[in-house]
Amino acid sequence: MDKALEPIARVVHAAMRAWASANDQPEIPVWDDAPDWMRDSTIASVKFVLAHPNAGPGAQHEQWMEQRKSQGWLYGAVRDDATKRHPMLVPFKHLPEAEQKKDSLVEAIVMALI
């Protein structure tokens, strides 16, 4: 993990926890209790935004999907971490509005903290 980016990733992670709570999504554990793959995913999202500051939230989502697919995740109507199924493994334009806003939130937080 890139320790230099960890403070930004912690803020992004905390925001995703709050977003999940506000949108009746499954609870996300606090950073220190989150599994390695979750922390690594957040760091990857931060790195992507920093490397592509004008890419937009759709590109952020595409990066996330590629990361998941490379780890063996597949589309599933219901999220299941044990079987690596996720309902958001669809193109950005097919995401619910709240999910699109979540990707915008990640980008905005990273850009605000650099």
C-alpha positions as CSV (number, residue, x, y, z in Angstrom):
1,M,0.0,0.0,0.0
2,D,1.2,3.5,-0.8
3,K,1.6,5.1,2.6
4,A,1.7,8.6,1.1
5,L,-1.8,8.2,-0.2
6,E,-3.2,6.6,2.8
7,P,-4.5,9.8,4.5
8,I,-6.5,10.6,1.3
9,A,-7.7,7.1,1.0
10,R,-8.9,7.1,4.6
11,V,-11.1,10.1,3.9
12,V,-12.5,8.6,0.7
13,H,-13.2,5.4,2.6
14,A,-15.0,7.3,5.4
15,A,-17.1,9.1,2.8
16,M,-18.0,5.8,1.2
17,R,-19.1,4.5,4.6
18,A,-21.3,7.5,5.1
19,W,-22.6,7.2,1.5
20,A,-23.5,3.6,2.1
21,S,-25.3,4.4,5.3
22,A,-27.3,7.3,3.6
23,N,-28.3,5.1,0.7
24,D,-29.4,2.0,2.6
25,Q,-26.4,0.0,1.4
26,P,-24.5,-2.7,3.4
27,E,-22.3,-1.3,6.1
28,I,-18.7,-0.7,5.2
29,P,-16.2,-1.4,8.0
30,V,-14.0,1.3,9.3
31,W,-10.6,1.6,7.5
32,D,-8.6,-0.3,10.2
33,D,-11.1,-3.2,10.1
34,A,-11.6,-3.2,6.3
35,P,-10.1,-6.2,4.4
36,D,-6.9,-5.6,2.5
37,W,-8.7,-5.8,-0.9
38,M,-11.1,-3.0,0.1
39,R,-8.2,-0.7,1.3
40,D,-6.2,-1.5,-1.8
41,S,-9.2,-0.7,-4.0
42,T,-9.6,2.7,-2.4
43,I,-5.9,3.4,-2.8
44,A,-6.2,2.4,-6.5
45,S,-9.1,4.8,-6.9
46,V,-7.1,7.7,-5.4
47,K,-4.2,6.9,-7.7
48,F,-6.5,6.8,-10.7
49,V,-8.0,10.2,-9.9
50,L,-4.5,11.7,-9.3
51,A,-3.2,10.3,-12.6
52,H,-6.4,11.3,-14.6
53,P,-7.8,14.4,-12.9
54,N,-10.0,15.3,-15.9
55,A,-11.2,11.8,-16.7
56,G,-14.6,12.1,-15.0
57,P,-16.6,9.7,-12.8
58,G,-17.4,7.4,-15.7
59,A,-13.7,6.7,-16.2
60,Q,-13.3,6.2,-12.4
61,H,-16.1,3.6,-12.6
62,E,-14.4,1.8,-15.6
63,Q,-11.2,1.7,-13.6
64,W,-13.0,0.1,-10.7
65,M,-14.7,-2.5,-12.9
66,E,-11.4,-3.5,-14.5
67,Q,-9.8,-3.8,-11.1
68,R,-12.7,-6.0,-9.9
69,K,-12.7,-8.2,-13.0
70,S,-8.9,-8.7,-12.7
71,Q,-9.6,-10.0,-9.2
72,G,-12.2,-12.5,-10.5
73,W,-15.3,-10.5,-9.8
74,L,-18.4,-11.0,-12.0
75,Y,-21.7,-9.4,-12.4
76,G,-24.3,-10.6,-10.0
77,A,-27.8,-9.2,-9.2
78,V,-26.9,-9.3,-5.5
79,R,-23.5,-8.3,-4.1
80,D,-21.8,-11.3,-2.5
81,D,-18.2,-10.8,-1.5
82,A,-17.6,-14.5,-0.8
83,T,-18.5,-15.5,-4.4
84,K,-17.2,-12.2,-5.9
85,R,-20.5,-11.1,-7.4
86,H,-21.4,-7.4,-7.7
87,P,-24.5,-5.7,-9.3
88,M,-22.5,-2.6,-10.2
89,L,-20.3,-4.3,-12.7
90,V,-22.1,-2.6,-15.5
91,P,-21.2,0.4,-17.6
92,F,-21.4,3.8,-15.8
93,K,-24.5,4.9,-17.9
94,H,-26.4,1.9,-16.5
95,L,-25.7,2.6,-12.9
96,P,-28.4,4.0,-10.7
97,E,-28.1,7.8,-10.2
98,A,-26.9,7.4,-6.6
99,E,-24.0,5.1,-7.7
100,Q,-23.0,7.6,-10.4
101,K,-23.0,10.3,-7.7
102,K,-20.8,8.1,-5.5
103,D,-18.2,7.9,-8.3
104,S,-18.3,11.7,-8.5
105,L,-17.9,12.0,-4.8
106,V,-14.7,9.9,-4.9
107,E,-13.2,12.2,-7.6
108,A,-14.3,15.4,-5.7
109,I,-12.8,14.3,-2.4
110,V,-9.4,13.4,-3.9
111,M,-9.2,16.6,-5.9
112,A,-10.1,18.6,-2.7
113,L,-7.4,17.0,-0.7
114,I,-4.4,17.3,-3.0
